[in-house]
Amino acid sequence: MTYNYTTEGTCSKKITFDIDENGILHNVSFLGGCNGNLKAIGLLVEGKKATDIMDILKGNTCGMRPTSCADQLAKAIQEVIK
């Protein structure tokens, strides 16, 4: 199933991703933000267990901001699996 998450406090504005019936992430993409870095995140998490990625990325910050695009992905996953 495809999910869309509107980010808060980051340069990216939206995250789109799929989580399959086995809890595996696919097709993670960010709208806005640091294009190369966010494409890399999508490639690195492809095919990985969503809960594992959530645990790894949760709490990651960007500069002086209290969040980051990676942290926002963790929050998006958390929202979906509640």
C-alpha distances in whole Angstrom, upper triangle without the diagonal:
4,7,10,13,17,19,23,26,25,25,22,20,17,14,11,8,5,6,6,8,11,10,11,10,10,11,12,14,17,19,22,24,26,24,25,24,21,20,22,20,17,18,20,16,15,14,15,15,13,16,18,17,17,21,22,21,22,25,26,28,29,33,34,31,29,26,24,21,20,21,19,16,17,17,14,12,15,14,10,12,15
4,7,10,14,16,20,23,21,22,18,17,13,10,7,6,4,7,9,11,14,12,12,10,9,9,10,11,13,15,19,21,22,21,22,22,18,18,20,17,14,17,18,15,14,14,16,15,13,16,19,17,17,20,21,20,21,24,24,26,26,30,31,28,27,23,22,18,18,19,16,14,16,16,12,11,14,13,10,13,16
4,7,10,13,16,19,18,19,16,14,10,8,6,5,6,8,11,13,15,13,13,11,11,10,10,11,12,13,17,19,21,20,22,21,17,17,19,17,14,17,18,15,15,16,16,16,13,15,18,16,15,19,20,18,18,21,21,23,24,27,28,25,24,20,19,16,16,16,13,11,13,12,9,9,12,10,8,11,13
4,7,10,13,16,15,16,13,10,7,6,5,7,9,11,14,17,19,16,16,13,13,11,10,10,10,11,14,16,18,18,20,19,16,16,19,16,14,18,19,16,16,18,18,18,15,17,19,17,16,19,20,18,18,20,20,21,22,25,26,22,22,18,17,14,15,15,12,10,13,12,8,10,13,11,10,13,15
4,6,10,13,12,14,11,9,6,5,6,9,11,13,17,19,20,17,17,14,15,13,11,11,10,10,13,14,17,17,20,18,15,16,19,16,15,18,19,17,17,19,19,18,15,16,19,16,14,18,19,16,15,17,17,18,19,22,22,19,18,15,14,11,12,12,9,8,11,9,6,9,11,9,9,13,14
4,7,10,10,11,9,6,4,7,9,12,15,17,20,23,24,21,21,18,18,16,13,12,10,10,11,13,16,17,20,18,15,17,20,17,16,20,21,19,20,22,22,22,18,19,21,18,16,20,20,17,16,17,17,17,17,20,21,17,16,14,13,11,13,13,9,10,13,10,8,12,13,11,13,16,17
4,7,7,9,7,5,5,7,11,13,16,18,22,24,25,21,21,18,18,17,14,12,10,10,10,11,14,15,18,16,13,16,18,15,16,19,20,18,20,22,21,21,18,19,20,17,15,18,18,15,14,14,14,14,14,17,17,13,13,10,9,8,10,10,6,8,11,9,8,12,13,12,14,17,18
4,6,9,8,7,9,11,14,17,20,21,25,27,28,24,24,21,22,21,17,16,13,13,12,12,15,17,20,18,16,19,20,18,19,22,22,21,23,25,24,24,20,21,22,19,17,19,19,16,14,14,14,13,13,15,14,11,10,8,9,9,12,10,7,11,12,10,11,14,15,14,16,19,19
4,7,9,9,11,13,17,19,23,24,28,30,30,27,26,23,24,23,19,17,14,14,12,11,14,17,19,17,15,19,20,18,19,23,23,22,24,27,25,25,22,22,23,20,18,20,19,16,15,13,13,10,10,12,11,7,8,7,7,9,12,10,9,12,14,12,14,17,17,17,19,22,22
4,5,7,10,11,15,17,21,23,26,29,29,26,25,21,22,20,16,14,11,11,9,7,10,13,15,13,12,16,17,15,16,20,20,19,22,25,24,24,21,22,22,19,17,19,18,15,14,13,12,10,8,11,11,8,9,7,6,6,10,10,8,11,13,13,13,16,18,18,20,22,23
4,6,9,11,15,18,21,24,27,30,31,27,26,22,22,20,16,14,10,9,6,5,8,10,13,12,11,14,16,15,16,19,20,20,22,25,25,26,23,24,24,21,20,22,21,17,17,17,15,12,10,12,13,11,13,11,9,8,11,12,11,13,16,16,16,19,20,20,22,24,26
4,6,8,11,14,18,20,24,27,27,24,23,19,19,16,13,10,6,5,4,4,8,9,12,11,9,12,14,13,13,17,18,17,19,22,22,23,20,22,22,19,18,21,19,16,17,17,15,14,12,15,16,13,15,12,9,7,10,12,9,11,14,14,13,16,18,18,19,22,23
4,7,10,14,17,20,23,26,27,24,23,20,19,17,14,11,7,6,6,8,11,12,15,15,12,14,17,15,15,19,20,19,20,23,23,24,21,22,23,20,19,22,21,18,18,18,17,16,15,18,18,15,16,13,11,9,13,13,10,11,15,14,12,16,18,17,18,21,22
4,7,10,14,16,20,23,24,21,20,16,16,13,11,8,6,5,8,9,13,13,16,15,12,13,16,14,13,17,18,17,18,20,20,21,18,20,21,18,17,20,20,17,17,18,17,17,17,20,21,17,17,14,12,9,12,13,9,10,13,12,10,13,15,14,15,18,20
4,7,10,13,16,19,20,17,16,12,12,10,7,6,5,6,9,11,13,13,15,14,10,11,14,11,10,14,15,13,14,17,17,17,14,16,18,14,14,17,17,14,15,17,16,17,17,20,21,18,18,14,12,9,10,11,8,7,11,11,8,10,13,13,12,16,18
4,7,10,14,17,18,15,14,11,10,7,6,5,6,8,12,14,15,14,16,16,12,12,15,13,10,13,15,13,13,15,16,16,13,16,18,15,15,19,19,16,17,20,19,20,20,24,25,22,22,18,16,12,13,14,11,9,12,13,9,11,14,13,12,15,17
4,7,10,13,14,12,10,7,6,5,4,6,9,11,15,16,17,16,17,16,13,12,14,12,9,12,13,11,10,11,12,13,10,14,15,13,13,17,17,15,17,20,19,21,21,25,27,24,23,19,17,13,13,14,12,9,12,13,9,9,13,13,11,13,16
4,6,10,11,9,8,6,5,6,7,10,13,15,19,20,21,19,20,19,16,15,17,14,11,13,14,11,10,10,11,11,10,13,15,13,14,17,18,17,18,22,22,24,24,28,30,27,26,22,20,17,16,17,15,12,13,14,11,10,13,13,10,12,15
4,7,8,6,5,5,6,9,9,13,15,18,21,22,23,22,23,21,18,18,18,16,13,15,15,11,10,9,10,9,7,10,13,12,12,16,17,16,17,21,21,24,25,29,31,28,26,23,21,18,16,17,16,12,13,14,11,9,12,12,9,10,13
4,5,5,5,7,8,11,12,16,19,21,25,26,26,25,25,24,21,20,21,18,15,16,17,13,12,10,11,10,9,12,14,14,15,18,19,19,21,24,25,27,29,33,34,31,30,26,25,22,20,21,20,16,16,18,15,12,15,15,12,12,15
4,6,7,10,11,14,16,19,22,25,28,29,30,29,29,28,25,24,24,22,19,20,20,16,15,12,13,11,11,13,15,16,17,19,21,22,22,26,27,30,32,35,37,34,32,28,27,25,23,23,22,19,18,19,17,14,16,16,13,12,15
4,6,9,11,15,16,20,23,26,29,29,30,28,28,27,24,23,23,20,18,19,18,15,13,10,10,8,9,11,13,14,15,17,19,20,21,25,25,29,31,34,36,33,31,28,27,24,22,22,22,18,18,19,17,14,15,17,14,12,15
4,7,10,13,14,17,20,23,26,26,27,26,26,24,21,21,21,18,16,17,16,12,12,9,8,6,6,8,10,11,11,14,15,16,17,21,22,25,27,31,32,29,27,24,23,21,18,18,18,15,14,15,14,10,12,13,10,9,12
4,7,10,11,15,18,21,24,24,24,23,23,21,19,18,17,15,13,13,13,9,8,6,5,4,5,9,10,10,11,14,15,15,17,21,21,24,26,29,31,29,27,24,22,19,17,18,18,14,14,16,14,11,13,15,12,12,15
4,7,7,11,14,17,20,20,21,19,19,18,15,14,14,12,9,10,10,7,6,5,6,6,5,9,10,9,10,13,14,14,16,19,19,22,23,27,29,26,25,21,19,16,14,15,15,11,12,14,12,9,13,14,12,12,16
4,6,9,13,16,19,19,20,18,18,17,14,13,13,11,8,9,10,8,5,6,8,10,9,13,14,12,14,17,17,16,18,22,21,23,24,28,30,27,26,23,20,17,15,17,16,13,14,16,14,12,15,16,14,15,19
4,6,10,13,16,17,17,15,15,15,12,10,12,11,7,8,11,9,7,9,11,13,12,16,16,14,15,19,18,17,19,22,21,23,23,27,29,26,26,22,19,16,15,17,16,12,15,17,14,13,17,17,15,17,20
4,7,10,13,14,14,13,13,12,9,8,10,8,5,8,10,8,7,10,11,13,11,14,15,12,13,16,16,14,16,19,17,19,19,23,25,22,22,18,15,12,11,14,12,9,12,14,11,11,15,15,14,16,19
4,7,10,11,12,10,11,11,7,7,10,9,6,9,12,11,10,14,15,16,14,18,18,15,15,19,18,15,17,19,18,19,18,22,24,21,21,18,15,11,11,14,12,10,13,15,12,13,17,17,16,18,21
4,6,7,9,8,11,10,6,8,11,9,8,12,14,13,14,17,17,19,16,19,19,16,16,19,18,15,17,18,16,17,16,19,21,18,19,15,12,8,10,13,10,9,13,14,12,14,17,17,17,19,22
4,7,9,9,12,12,9,10,14,13,12,15,17,17,17,20,21,22,20,22,23,19,19,22,22,18,20,20,19,18,17,20,21,19,20,16,14,10,13,15,12,12,16,16,14,16,19,19,19,22,24
4,7,7,11,11,9,11,14,14,14,17,18,18,19,23,23,25,22,24,25,21,21,24,22,19,20,20,18,17,15,17,19,17,18,16,13,10,13,15,13,14,17,17,16,19,21,21,21,25,26
4,6,9,9,7,10,12,12,13,16,17,17,19,23,22,24,22,24,23,20,19,22,20,17,18,18,15,14,12,14,16,14,16,13,10,8,11,13,12,13,16,17,16,19,21,21,22,25,27
4,6,6,6,8,10,11,12,14,15,17,18,22,22,24,22,24,23,19,20,22,20,17,19,19,15,14,11,13,16,15,17,15,11,9,11,14,14,14,17,19,18,20,23,23,24,26,28
4,6,5,6,9,10,11,12,14,16,17,20,21,23,22,24,23,20,21,23,21,18,20,21,18,17,15,17,20,19,20,17,14,11,13,16,16,15,18,20,19,21,23,24,24,27,29
4,6,5,6,9,10,11,12,15,16,19,20,23,22,24,23,19,21,23,20,18,21,21,18,18,15,18,21,20,22,19,15,13,13,17,17,16,19,21,20,21,24,26,26,27,30
4,5,5,6,9,10,10,12,14,18,18,20,19,21,20,16,18,19,17,14,17,17,14,14,12,15,18,17,18,16,12,10,10,14,14,13,16,18,18,19,22,23,23,25,28
4,5,5,6,9,10,11,12,16,16,18,17,19,18,14,16,18,16,13,16,17,14,14,13,16,19,17,18,15,11,8,8,12,12,11,14,16,15,16,19,20,20,22,25
4,5,5,6,9,10,11,15,15,18,17,20,19,15,17,20,17,15,18,20,17,18,17,19,22,21,22,18,15,11,11,15,15,13,16,18,17,17,21,22,21,23,26
4,5,5,6,9,10,14,14,17,16,19,17,14,16,18,15,14,17,19,16,17,16,19,22,21,21,18,15,12,11,15,15,13,16,18,18,18,21,23,22,23,26
4,5,5,6,8,12,12,14,13,15,14,10,12,15,12,10,14,15,13,15,14,18,20,19,19,15,12,9,8,11,12,10,12,15,14,14,17,19,19,20,23
4,6,5,6,10,10,13,12,15,14,11,13,16,14,12,16,18,16,18,17,21,23,21,21,18,14,11,10,13,13,10,13,15,14,13,17,18,17,19,22
4,6,5,9,10,13,14,17,15,12,15,17,15,14,18,20,18,20,20,23,26,24,24,21,17,14,13,16,16,13,15,18,17,16,20,21,20,21,25
4,6,9,8,12,12,14,12,10,13,15,12,12,15,18,16,18,18,22,25,23,23,19,16,14,11,15,16,13,14,17,17,15,18,21,20,20,24
4,6,5,8,8,11,10,7,10,12,11,10,14,17,15,18,19,22,25,23,22,19,16,13,11,13,14,10,11,15,14,12,15,17,16,17,20
4,6,9,9,13,12,10,13,15,14,14,17,20,19,21,22,26,28,26,25,22,19,16,14,16,16,13,14,17,15,14,17,19,17,17,21
4,7,9,12,11,10,13,15,15,16,18,22,21,24,25,28,31,29,28,24,22,19,16,19,19,15,15,18,17,14,17,19,17,17,20
4,6,9,7,7,10,12,11,13,15,19,18,22,23,27,29,27,25,22,20,18,15,16,17,13,13,16,15,12,15,17,16,15,18
4,6,5,6,9,10,11,13,14,18,18,22,24,27,29,27,25,22,20,18,15,16,17,13,12,15,14,11,12,15,13,12,15
4,5,5,6,9,10,11,12,16,16,19,21,25,27,24,22,19,18,16,13,13,13,10,9,11,10,7,9,12,10,9,12
4,5,5,6,9,10,10,14,15,19,22,25,26,24,21,18,18,17,14,13,14,11,9,11,11,7,8,11,10,8,11
4,5,5,6,9,10,14,14,18,21,24,26,23,21,18,18,17,13,13,15,12,10,13,13,10,11,14,14,12,15
4,5,5,6,8,12,12,15,17,21,23,21,19,16,14,13,9,10,12,9,7,11,11,9,10,13,13,12,15
4,6,5,6,10,11,14,17,20,21,19,17,14,13,12,9,8,9,7,4,7,9,6,7,10,11,10,12
4,6,6,9,10,14,17,20,21,19,17,14,14,14,11,10,12,11,7,10,12,10,9,13,14,13,14
4,6,9,9,12,15,18,20,18,16,14,13,13,9,9,12,11,8,11,13,12,12,16,16,16,17
4,6,6,9,12,15,17,15,13,10,9,9,6,5,9,8,6,9,11,10,11,14,15,15,17
4,6,9,12,15,16,14,11,9,9,10,7,5,8,8,5,7,10,10,9,12,14,14,15
4,6,10,13,13,11,8,7,8,10,9,6,9,10,8,9,13,13,12,15,17,18,18
4,7,10,11,10,8,6,6,8,7,5,9,10,9,11,14,14,15,17,19,20,20
4,6,8,6,6,4,5,8,8,7,10,12,12,13,15,17,17,19,21,22,23
4,6,5,7,6,5,8,9,9,11,13,14,15,17,19,20,21,23,25,25
4,6,8,9,9,12,13,13,15,17,18,18,21,23,23,24,27,28,29
4,7,9,10,13,15,14,15,18,19,19,21,23,23,24,27,29,29
4,5,7,11,12,11,12,15,16,15,18,20,20,21,24,25,25
4,7,11,12,9,11,14,14,13,16,18,17,18,21,23,23
4,7,8,6,7,10,10,10,13,15,15,16,19,20,20
4,5,5,6,9,10,10,12,14,15,16,18,20,21
4,5,5,6,9,10,10,12,14,15,17,19,20
4,5,5,6,9,10,11,12,14,16,17,19
4,5,5,6,9,10,10,12,14,15,17
4,5,5,6,9,10,10,12,14,15
4,5,5,6,9,10,11,12,14
4,5,5,6,9,10,11,12
4,5,5,6,9,10,11
4,5,5,6,9,10
4,5,5,6,9
4,5,5,6
4,6,6
4,6
4
